Every structure is written in C-alpha cells, then in structure tokens.
Amino acid sequence: MNKKGENIINFFPKNKRGQYYLIAAIIFIGIIFILISVVNESRKETNTRVYELSKEMKIESSKVMEYYAYTGNNQIENFTKKYSEYAGQEINIYFITGNRTLQKAYNCTGGNRKNITDLDFDSVGNILNMTIEEKIYSFNFEKGENFYFVITQKEGDEEYILRG
C-alpha cells in the first residue's frame, strides 16, 4: 500500500538478487541445451570422379598445349587417348580441338575414340556449336590452337556434366 492507501504491485523490488539468479539459470540452461543438442544432417555421398577428372584435365591439357606451342609436336590425340583410358569405361569425354579454320571433335570412352562429324562452326563469331548427349554446347575459338572438353558420367538417375 502506498501513502494514499492504494494497493500497488511493485514490479521492480529493491532486492533483485532472485531475479539475477533466475536470468542466470535461464541463460545457463540455454547454453547447456545448445551444447548438447545434435544437429541432424543428411549427406548423400557420391563416388563420382568427374570433379577430380575435370581438375586434372585442366592442368594436364594446359601442359600438353604449352608443349605443342613450344615444340610444334602435337601430342593432343595421344593425350586424349591415354586420358580416356585412365578415366575408365563409365566416363564419357568429348574433346574439341582445332583452330578457326579446322575443328575436330571426338568422343573417347575407355580409350576408344569415335570422331564426331556433326559440327556447326560460325566463322563470323568463331563459335563452334555441337550437340553432346542431346544438349547443345557452344565453344568460342580464339586465335591459335584451342582445346575444350566435356566430361559426362551417369550415376544412377543422375548425370554429371563438366566442361573446360
């Protein structure tokens, strides 16, 4: 009661020690809950090699192209055959090579090479359009020799496609 005789509820009592303990207990319980709780995750593990092969192919193909530029000895066909043998039967690798006047494309799977003759080269824009597994890919041909690749792998109902 105050001086006028009214009942007043005091929300802020002078002795606040109990409130501090209550807030500290809530924070402590929250921290313990966060530390103990387990995060549920679902990860699908794939054993696809396409990503590794793409990284390796970029490195190795640049070395082969440098060798060709310095020596004039074209080892691209030998490289593509050996690399497709290394990749294995379950991986399809499409190689696109050449310059603005002559382009070659072929599919290598497990060392077996198949020439692709259905190429559409736009000499004005220097762009080669090619259909690979029912998808159209475009490759911009710069001056000099060019080397492109598309790696595909089917794993179950998923298809992985990388290009470089």
Backbone bond lengths (Angstrom), bond angles and torsions (degrees), N, CA, C in turn:
res aa  C-N    CA-C-N  psi(-1)  N-CA   C-N-CA  omega(-1)  CA-C   N-CA-C  phi
1 M - - - 1.438 - - 1.522 109.26 -
2 N 1.288 113.46 143.13 1.453 117.46 175.80 1.521 109.85 -94.46
3 K 1.306 117.17 -172.33 1.465 121.64 -176.63 1.519 112.22 -64.70
4 K 1.322 117.58 -26.19 1.463 120.99 -178.94 1.519 111.68 -86.56
5 G 1.305 118.13 -5.86 1.445 122.11 178.08 1.518 113.76 92.38
6 E 1.334 118.12 14.61 1.452 121.76 179.90 1.523 109.72 -92.04
7 N 1.320 114.43 144.06 1.469 119.05 174.95 1.526 109.14 -81.52
8 I 1.313 117.26 120.43 1.456 122.22 179.61 1.524 107.84 -121.82
9 I 1.333 114.61 131.56 1.461 119.73 177.15 1.515 106.70 -89.59
10 N 1.290 115.83 125.33 1.459 121.02 -177.78 1.538 109.00 -94.65
11 F 1.343 114.92 108.97 1.458 119.61 179.23 1.523 112.20 -80.20
12 F 1.291 117.33 -17.76 1.451 121.17 -178.77 1.524 109.44 -123.01
13 P 1.326 116.34 78.06 1.465 117.58 -179.88 1.523 110.53 -69.88
14 K 1.338 114.05 158.62 1.452 119.01 -178.30 1.526 111.99 -68.50
15 N 1.313 118.79 -32.15 1.454 122.29 179.01 1.538 108.42 -93.09
16 K 1.345 116.79 98.31 1.465 121.85 -174.17 1.522 112.92 -102.02
17 R 1.290 118.44 12.73 1.452 121.44 -177.62 1.524 112.40 -60.11
18 G 1.272 119.52 -37.98 1.454 123.70 -179.54 1.519 112.11 -66.81
19 Q 1.324 116.38 -37.18 1.466 120.53 178.49 1.528 110.89 -65.81
20 Y 1.309 117.03 -40.47 1.461 120.58 178.72 1.522 110.97 -62.45
21 Y 1.317 117.17 -41.56 1.460 120.32 178.05 1.530 111.09 -64.90
22 L 1.326 116.52 -38.82 1.458 120.74 179.91 1.545 110.47 -64.98
23 I 1.311 117.61 -46.65 1.473 121.33 179.39 1.521 110.16 -65.27
24 A 1.325 118.76 -42.21 1.464 122.19 178.50 1.529 110.57 -62.14
25 A 1.329 117.13 -39.72 1.464 120.66 179.36 1.528 110.53 -65.73
26 I 1.329 118.06 -40.52 1.465 121.09 179.56 1.528 110.13 -65.51
27 I 1.319 118.02 -43.37 1.461 121.49 178.58 1.526 110.25 -64.41
28 F 1.320 117.25 -42.48 1.463 121.67 179.65 1.529 110.61 -62.03
29 I 1.315 117.67 -44.93 1.462 121.78 179.35 1.527 109.86 -64.36
30 G 1.335 118.02 -39.39 1.459 121.54 177.74 1.516 111.95 -62.11
31 I 1.332 116.95 -43.39 1.467 121.02 179.01 1.523 110.47 -65.14
32 I 1.310 117.63 -43.97 1.468 121.32 177.98 1.531 109.97 -61.23
33 F 1.330 117.66 -42.30 1.459 121.35 179.74 1.527 110.94 -62.30
34 I 1.323 117.12 -42.57 1.463 120.61 179.54 1.522 110.78 -64.39
35 L 1.333 117.26 -41.55 1.459 120.38 -178.72 1.527 112.67 -69.28
36 I 1.310 117.00 -32.29 1.457 120.68 -175.48 1.534 111.82 -86.78
37 S 1.322 117.03 -31.44 1.461 119.16 -174.70 1.523 110.91 -61.96
38 V 1.313 115.30 144.10 1.453 122.99 -178.45 1.518 108.01 -105.16
39 V 1.309 115.04 133.42 1.455 119.65 178.17 1.520 108.21 -88.10
40 N 1.309 116.58 124.80 1.461 121.34 178.13 1.513 109.05 -87.25
41 E 1.320 116.23 126.41 1.448 121.95 177.46 1.514 109.22 -133.83
42 S 1.309 113.98 149.05 1.453 119.98 174.99 1.514 107.36 -121.12
43 R 1.297 117.03 119.89 1.451 121.84 179.57 1.516 108.77 -120.73
44 K 1.314 113.89 130.99 1.452 118.85 176.82 1.519 107.67 -96.76
45 E 1.282 115.57 116.40 1.454 120.60 179.57 1.523 109.13 -87.12
46 T 1.304 115.39 129.56 1.461 119.78 176.61 1.512 108.39 -117.24
47 N 1.283 115.12 148.36 1.456 119.08 178.03 1.520 110.51 -108.92
48 T 1.325 115.40 29.41 1.445 119.76 -179.15 1.528 110.61 -72.70
49 R 1.311 115.37 141.02 1.461 121.02 -178.76 1.518 111.43 -102.80
50 V 1.312 117.47 1.67 1.455 121.02 -173.36 1.525 111.66 -59.18
51 Y 1.323 117.36 -41.64 1.461 120.20 -177.18 1.531 111.19 -66.67
52 E 1.314 116.24 -42.73 1.468 120.06 177.61 1.528 110.54 -64.24
53 L 1.326 116.39 -44.32 1.460 120.55 -178.90 1.531 111.34 -62.88
54 S 1.316 116.75 -38.28 1.456 120.16 -179.90 1.530 111.04 -64.52
55 K 1.327 116.87 -43.52 1.471 120.28 177.61 1.521 111.13 -62.76
56 E 1.324 115.72 -46.29 1.466 120.01 179.25 1.522 111.25 -62.91
57 M 1.333 116.21 -41.21 1.463 120.50 -178.24 1.521 111.15 -62.63
58 K 1.326 117.55 -40.34 1.465 120.41 179.25 1.528 110.68 -61.80
59 I 1.314 116.18 -42.37 1.466 120.07 -179.36 1.522 111.02 -68.95
60 E 1.332 115.90 -51.46 1.463 120.34 -175.50 1.525 112.27 -66.43
61 S 1.326 117.44 -40.41 1.462 119.57 -178.94 1.523 111.30 -66.81
62 S 1.327 117.63 -34.13 1.466 118.81 177.37 1.525 110.31 -65.97
63 K 1.326 117.36 -35.48 1.472 120.61 177.22 1.533 110.94 -66.53
64 V 1.333 116.76 -41.39 1.461 120.70 179.50 1.528 110.17 -65.72
65 M 1.333 117.31 -40.99 1.464 120.65 178.90 1.534 111.44 -66.69
66 E 1.342 117.09 -37.97 1.467 120.38 175.88 1.524 110.68 -63.47
67 Y 1.321 116.31 -43.20 1.463 120.75 178.36 1.527 110.52 -59.95
68 Y 1.323 116.64 -43.07 1.457 121.64 179.02 1.534 110.63 -64.13
69 A 1.328 117.27 -40.39 1.466 120.92 -179.59 1.525 111.46 -65.82
70 Y 1.330 117.06 -38.23 1.475 120.66 -177.20 1.530 112.90 -79.94
71 T 1.326 117.29 -38.17 1.458 119.76 -172.64 1.525 113.66 -105.71
72 G 1.310 117.74 -22.58 1.457 120.39 -175.15 1.516 112.54 80.95
73 N 1.326 117.47 0.57 1.461 123.67 179.45 1.532 108.29 -89.67
74 N 1.320 116.75 107.97 1.452 122.15 -176.18 1.529 110.30 -82.01
75 Q 1.315 116.41 108.53 1.471 122.51 179.04 1.522 112.22 -109.35
76 I 1.336 116.62 16.60 1.465 120.56 -175.30 1.528 111.56 -63.45
77 E 1.331 117.24 -44.62 1.466 119.80 -178.41 1.526 111.58 -65.54
78 N 1.314 116.48 -40.43 1.461 120.36 176.74 1.532 110.56 -63.83
79 F 1.323 115.94 -43.15 1.468 120.94 178.99 1.529 111.25 -61.34
80 T 1.334 117.09 -46.66 1.462 119.82 -177.09 1.527 111.67 -64.76
81 K 1.323 116.94 -37.50 1.469 120.13 178.41 1.527 110.74 -64.94
82 K 1.322 116.29 -47.48 1.469 119.42 -179.10 1.527 111.72 -67.41
83 Y 1.317 116.64 -36.51 1.457 118.80 -179.20 1.522 111.43 -69.62
84 S 1.317 117.67 -36.43 1.463 119.16 177.89 1.528 110.90 -69.18
85 E 1.330 117.58 -32.93 1.474 120.27 173.85 1.522 109.96 -63.88
86 Y 1.312 115.58 -41.94 1.473 121.29 178.58 1.532 111.04 -63.39
87 A 1.332 117.24 -39.48 1.468 120.96 -177.29 1.526 112.02 -68.25
88 G 1.331 117.35 -35.80 1.460 119.93 177.84 1.516 113.06 102.27
89 Q 1.327 115.01 175.38 1.463 122.67 -174.82 1.530 113.32 -72.82
90 E 1.314 118.07 -28.90 1.465 120.20 -174.41 1.529 112.94 -80.53
91 I 1.321 117.54 -5.50 1.470 122.90 -177.93 1.527 109.20 -111.50
92 N 1.318 116.82 128.17 1.465 122.24 173.28 1.518 108.07 -99.61
93 I 1.317 116.78 129.33 1.458 121.17 177.16 1.522 107.94 -122.59
94 Y 1.305 115.00 126.06 1.459 121.70 176.84 1.529 107.30 -106.83
95 F 1.329 116.24 125.76 1.456 121.93 179.89 1.519 108.98 -109.95
96 I 1.317 115.69 136.62 1.454 122.31 176.53 1.524 106.40 -125.70
97 T 1.327 117.04 119.49 1.460 121.10 -177.93 1.522 109.38 -131.92
98 G 1.302 115.34 167.13 1.454 119.83 173.99 1.510 112.58 128.92
99 N 1.328 113.63 -165.81 1.456 121.14 179.36 1.522 108.28 -132.81
100 R 1.320 116.39 -165.00 1.463 119.49 -175.87 1.527 113.39 -72.06
101 T 1.321 118.10 -15.88 1.466 119.58 -179.98 1.528 113.08 -102.00
102 L 1.329 117.94 -28.17 1.465 121.02 -178.19 1.526 109.62 -139.99
103 Q 1.328 115.74 123.40 1.464 120.99 179.74 1.525 109.16 -121.15
104 K 1.325 114.60 142.93 1.469 120.73 176.44 1.528 107.77 -128.32
105 A 1.308 114.72 144.53 1.456 120.01 176.06 1.520 108.07 -141.44
106 Y 1.309 115.72 140.55 1.452 119.40 177.91 1.519 110.54 -154.71
107 N 1.304 113.64 157.06 1.458 122.61 179.75 1.516 107.67 -106.45
108 C 1.312 116.39 126.99 1.465 121.09 176.83 1.521 109.04 -118.54
109 T 1.307 115.11 127.90 1.456 121.23 175.94 1.513 108.05 -135.75
110 G 1.315 116.06 114.68 1.459 121.02 178.61 1.514 113.34 60.24
111 G 1.321 118.16 32.04 1.459 121.53 179.44 1.509 114.34 90.94
112 N 1.326 117.58 -12.14 1.465 121.22 177.84 1.520 109.24 -86.61
113 R 1.312 115.79 127.01 1.458 121.39 -174.98 1.521 110.52 -109.17
114 K 1.340 114.91 134.04 1.466 121.09 178.19 1.528 108.01 -130.05
115 N 1.328 116.35 119.05 1.466 120.87 179.37 1.515 110.47 -69.08
116 I 1.322 115.75 142.82 1.460 122.14 176.32 1.526 106.70 -111.71
117 T 1.319 115.65 121.30 1.462 119.79 -174.94 1.525 112.72 -104.60
118 D 1.325 118.05 -13.18 1.460 121.52 -177.64 1.532 109.58 -85.49
119 L 1.341 115.58 79.29 1.464 121.53 -178.96 1.520 109.28 -116.04
120 D 1.310 116.68 140.85 1.458 121.72 178.62 1.519 108.03 -119.65
121 F 1.348 116.85 101.72 1.465 120.99 -177.38 1.519 109.74 -104.06
122 D 1.318 115.85 125.50 1.454 123.02 176.44 1.526 107.61 -95.09
123 S 1.342 117.50 104.71 1.462 120.92 -175.04 1.524 112.32 -72.05
124 V 1.316 118.21 -20.12 1.465 120.54 178.64 1.532 109.78 -73.32
125 G 1.315 116.76 -48.96 1.468 120.65 -179.87 1.511 113.88 -93.43
126 N 1.352 116.55 -3.19 1.463 122.27 -177.93 1.525 111.67 54.91
127 I 1.317 115.37 45.14 1.465 121.27 -179.40 1.519 108.98 -119.93
128 L 1.319 115.57 130.91 1.457 121.89 176.19 1.524 107.75 -101.10
129 N 1.325 116.65 123.20 1.462 122.20 175.44 1.512 107.80 -104.44
130 M 1.313 115.10 133.51 1.457 119.88 -174.87 1.524 109.32 -143.97
131 T 1.316 117.03 139.44 1.455 121.66 177.64 1.524 108.85 -95.50
132 I 1.330 115.24 121.63 1.465 121.93 178.60 1.519 107.59 -124.87
133 E 1.310 115.88 116.96 1.461 122.81 179.37 1.527 111.15 48.89
134 E 1.334 115.04 51.85 1.454 124.98 175.12 1.531 114.29 67.29
135 K 1.327 118.13 17.70 1.459 122.74 175.34 1.522 108.05 -125.70
136 I 1.328 116.45 141.12 1.459 120.83 -178.60 1.530 108.98 -93.81
137 Y 1.324 115.14 128.30 1.458 122.57 177.74 1.520 108.95 -117.47
138 S 1.323 116.52 144.05 1.458 121.95 177.86 1.520 109.01 -116.58
139 F 1.323 115.15 137.81 1.460 121.71 -179.71 1.523 108.36 -128.33
140 N 1.319 116.52 125.73 1.451 122.36 -179.79 1.529 108.99 -87.47
141 F 1.320 116.17 120.90 1.463 120.68 -179.17 1.523 110.12 -93.85
142 E 1.329 115.20 115.96 1.458 122.37 177.08 1.521 108.85 -84.91
143 K 1.336 116.88 176.15 1.469 120.69 175.21 1.520 108.69 -65.43
144 G 1.303 116.71 145.20 1.460 121.10 -179.66 1.512 111.21 88.15
145 E 1.323 115.18 -164.46 1.462 121.16 -179.20 1.526 110.58 -80.33
146 N 1.316 115.62 142.31 1.461 122.75 179.77 1.518 109.13 -124.14
147 F 1.316 114.92 149.00 1.461 120.68 179.13 1.520 107.67 -142.20
148 Y 1.308 116.63 120.04 1.459 122.55 176.87 1.521 108.59 -128.59
149 F 1.325 115.30 158.15 1.462 119.66 175.92 1.515 109.90 -146.10
150 V 1.310 115.03 153.85 1.462 123.35 172.56 1.518 105.99 -131.78
151 I 1.327 116.14 124.36 1.468 121.31 179.92 1.521 107.81 -111.52
152 T 1.323 116.25 128.08 1.460 120.51 178.16 1.523 109.84 -125.48
153 Q 1.314 114.62 146.91 1.464 120.68 175.19 1.516 108.12 -147.85
154 K 1.323 115.61 131.56 1.459 121.00 175.15 1.516 107.71 -101.79
155 E 1.318 114.57 127.73 1.458 120.84 179.62 1.522 107.55 -132.23
156 G 1.312 116.01 102.90 1.458 120.00 -175.62 1.518 109.34 68.54
157 D 1.326 116.30 -126.66 1.462 119.76 178.50 1.530 111.87 -98.50
158 E 1.330 117.46 10.16 1.449 122.19 178.89 1.522 110.65 -107.63
159 E 1.335 114.73 148.22 1.454 120.58 178.06 1.519 108.14 -126.53
160 Y 1.325 115.30 129.16 1.451 121.75 179.26 1.525 108.42 -106.67
161 I 1.334 116.01 129.85 1.457 121.04 -179.05 1.528 107.81 -133.26
162 L 1.333 115.07 124.57 1.462 121.15 176.27 1.509 108.30 -129.90
163 R 1.311 116.29 145.23 1.453 120.32 179.13 1.517 110.19 -133.26
164 G 1.301 114.48 155.49 1.459 119.21 179.90 1.500 111.55 -155.45
